[in-house]
Amino acid sequence: MKQKRTAIPSAPTIEISKGTKALYLRFSHAKVERTDSRIDEKAGTIFAVDFDKNNKIVGIEVVGADEISIKSIREQVPVGIPDFDPSETRIRMQEHQLAEAV
């Protein structure tokens, strides 16, 4: 079954954590109300999808991947990732760890 995708007005930001194998594909700065996670045990990669109060994607965290494509993230995450123009996507290095310990 094909994933339903929603258009967003601007491209996301890819936040890469220095010193760790983690990135966050940020679609908005809305408050996170819920997080769904899954582990790809074969690849040793964790995918965590953050949602806001309206059940829209805030962002997707990927931990443990040496290399990954947006296509691979779309295949691994069981929700509709908004369509965006990759040429407008910003990439930002972060000094700190992306995920906060719960």
NUDO-658116 format. One record per residue (C-alpha): x negated, y, z; residue number from 1. Coordinates in steps of 0.5 Angstrom, whole numbers, plus 2048, in hexadecimal, padded with zeros to 3 digits. Each point is the difference from the previous one (the first is absolute). Layout:
! residues N
[atom [X; Y; Z]; NUM]
...
! end
This chain:
! residues 102
[atom [800; 800; 800]; 1]
[atom [7FD; 807; 7FE]; 2]
[atom [7FF; 805; 806]; 3]
[atom [804; 806; 800]; 4]
[atom [7FC; 806; 7FF]; 5]
[atom [802; 807; 802]; 6]
[atom [7FD; 807; 7FD]; 7]
[atom [7FC; 805; 805]; 8]
[atom [7FF; 807; 7FE]; 9]
[atom [7F9; 7FF; 801]; 10]
[atom [7FA; 7FB; 800]; 11]
[atom [7FE; 7FD; 807]; 12]
[atom [7F9; 801; 803]; 13]
[atom [7FC; 7FA; 801]; 14]
[atom [7FC; 801; 807]; 15]
[atom [7FA; 7FB; 801]; 16]
[atom [7FD; 7FF; 806]; 17]
[atom [7F8; 801; 801]; 18]
[atom [7FD; 7FA; 802]; 19]
[atom [806; 7FB; 800]; 20]
[atom [803; 7FC; 7FB]; 21]
[atom [807; 804; 800]; 22]
[atom [804; 805; 7FC]; 23]
[atom [807; 803; 801]; 24]
[atom [804; 802; 7FA]; 25]
[atom [804; 806; 802]; 26]
[atom [806; 802; 7FD]; 27]
[atom [803; 805; 805]; 28]
[atom [7FE; 803; 807]; 29]
[atom [807; 7FE; 803]; 30]
[atom [800; 7FD; 807]; 31]
[atom [7FF; 7F8; 800]; 32]
[atom [806; 7FD; 803]; 33]
[atom [7FE; 7F8; 7FE]; 34]
[atom [7FB; 7FC; 7FD]; 35]
[atom [800; 7FA; 7FD]; 36]
[atom [7FA; 7FC; 7FF]; 37]
[atom [7FE; 7F9; 7FC]; 38]
[atom [7F9; 7FD; 800]; 39]
[atom [7FD; 7FD; 7F9]; 40]
[atom [7FC; 7FA; 804]; 41]
[atom [7FD; 7FE; 7FA]; 42]
[atom [7FD; 807; 7FE]; 43]
[atom [7FF; 802; 808]; 44]
[atom [804; 806; 7FF]; 45]
[atom [805; 804; 804]; 46]
[atom [806; 804; 7FD]; 47]
[atom [804; 804; 804]; 48]
[atom [806; 804; 7FD]; 49]
[atom [802; 807; 804]; 50]
[atom [807; 802; 800]; 51]
[atom [804; 806; 802]; 52]
[atom [806; 801; 803]; 53]
[atom [804; 800; 7F9]; 54]
[atom [7FC; 7F9; 7FF]; 55]
[atom [7FC; 804; 7FA]; 56]
[atom [7F8; 7FE; 800]; 57]
[atom [7FC; 805; 804]; 58]
[atom [7FA; 7FC; 7FE]; 59]
[atom [7FC; 7F9; 7FF]; 60]
[atom [7FA; 7FE; 804]; 61]
[atom [7FB; 7FB; 7FD]; 62]
[atom [7FB; 7FD; 804]; 63]
[atom [7FB; 7FB; 7FE]; 64]
[atom [7FF; 800; 7F9]; 65]
[atom [7F9; 802; 7FD]; 66]
[atom [804; 802; 7F9]; 67]
[atom [807; 801; 7FF]; 68]
[atom [805; 802; 7FA]; 69]
[atom [806; 804; 801]; 70]
[atom [803; 7FA; 7FC]; 71]
[atom [7FE; 7FB; 805]; 72]
[atom [803; 804; 805]; 73]
[atom [807; 801; 7FD]; 74]
[atom [7FF; 7F8; 7FF]; 75]
[atom [7FF; 7FF; 807]; 76]
[atom [805; 805; 803]; 77]
[atom [807; 7FD; 800]; 78]
[atom [803; 807; 7FF]; 79]
[atom [801; 805; 7FB]; 80]
[atom [7FA; 805; 7FF]; 81]
[atom [801; 806; 7FD]; 82]
[atom [7FE; 802; 7F9]; 83]
[atom [7FA; 805; 800]; 84]
[atom [7FB; 803; 7FB]; 85]
[atom [7FA; 7FD; 802]; 86]
[atom [7FC; 806; 7FD]; 87]
[atom [803; 804; 805]; 88]
[atom [7FE; 7FC; 806]; 89]
[atom [7FB; 803; 805]; 90]
[atom [7FB; 7FC; 803]; 91]
[atom [7FE; 802; 807]; 92]
[atom [7FA; 7FD; 805]; 93]
[atom [802; 7FF; 807]; 94]
[atom [7FB; 801; 806]; 95]
[atom [805; 7FC; 805]; 96]
[atom [803; 7F9; 7FF]; 97]
[atom [807; 800; 7FD]; 98]
[atom [805; 7FC; 804]; 99]
[atom [801; 802; 807]; 100]
[atom [800; 7FA; 805]; 101]
[atom [806; 7FE; 803]; 102]
! end
